[in-house]
Amino acid sequence: MGLAAALAIALAALAASCGGAVGAVDAATVDAGSANAIDAGSANAVDAGSPDARPDATPDAGFTDRCAAPSDCAALGAPLTVSYCKGSSWSCVLGRCTWECRGGRTCTRDAGGCLACDRGGGALPERSCPGDVCVEGLLPRDGGGGSAEATCARAFLVDVTRCEGEDVALRTGETCTLQSLFTGAPRGVLQCGPCQTVLGP
């Protein structure tokens, strides 16, 4: 028997004893806390804002970020939160779950094109309308600083096409919110789906 044939038989036997092809890794067996898990901050991490990201990493979980109210987002769990926003919670922004520093809002687009966010309890909606100055003037083109802290690797700022008050539009068609952190410096948090990005010094 030739060396190549012997090597092929040995590799086939090894693969059979391992339950699959040599070098293959069954993703279902890699625990998020194990040494083989991909660190969320690594270059190989899946961005939580991408369509491929799944907060619970369970293929059969029926993941959806669609909502009619903040309570519809509870099944998504709690994503990472920036250090300024320990009390973050879900809001429902234009029918999508958005992890906000001051969450619990249901945001819709009114007849005037404003983003109207209702906290319930009879309070007037918080409105961001066309022509409103971007919160804290925080987008780089407005003289604001760049990102100081982020929970996702995605560079959301490069996709921003419009900012009016808290209403931030991305070229992807997504709507994000921008809330002031009220720190005494021009600083806020951009919130896109499960991702938060601190803007300012």
C-alpha positions, 0 to 999 in steps of 0.5 A: 500500500502506498504512503498516500493511500495509508495516509488517506485511510488514517485520516478517514479513521480519525475523522470517523472517531471524532464524529466528523471531518477533521478540523470541523467544529460543531458550533452548537457545542462551543459554549459562549463561556468556553476558551473557544468562544469568539470574543465580542471585541475581536475582529472575528466577532459578529456585529450585534447590529448586523442581520446575522447577529443573534443575542441568544446565539440559539438557531431555533430561538425564532429571533425577531426585533419587530415590536408594537410596544417595548414589552415585545422586546423582552424575549431578546434579553439585555444586550451590552450597555455602555458605562453611562447607561446602566439602567438601559431598557428596550424601546420600540422605535418605528416597529423595531426593538432599540436598546435605549439609555432611557428606554420604555418608549414607543416611537412612531412617525407622525403626520408632520414627519416627526419621530414622536416617542411616547412613554405612556402615563398620559405624558406628551410624546417627546418629538424630534422634527425635521429641521431640529438641531441634532442632540448636543451637536454630536455628529462629527460633521457638526463639530462633535467628537467621535465614538468614545465607547461602543457595545458593537464593532459596527461603525454606525457614524459612517452610515448617518445621513440625517440627524434631527433632534433624537432622530438619526437616519442611516443610509441602510434605511434604519432609524436610530435614536440619539439621547443626551447623557447630560454630563455637562459636556456635549456627550450622548449615546447613539442607539441602533437596535441592540447597539449603543455608541457614546459620542463626545469626549 
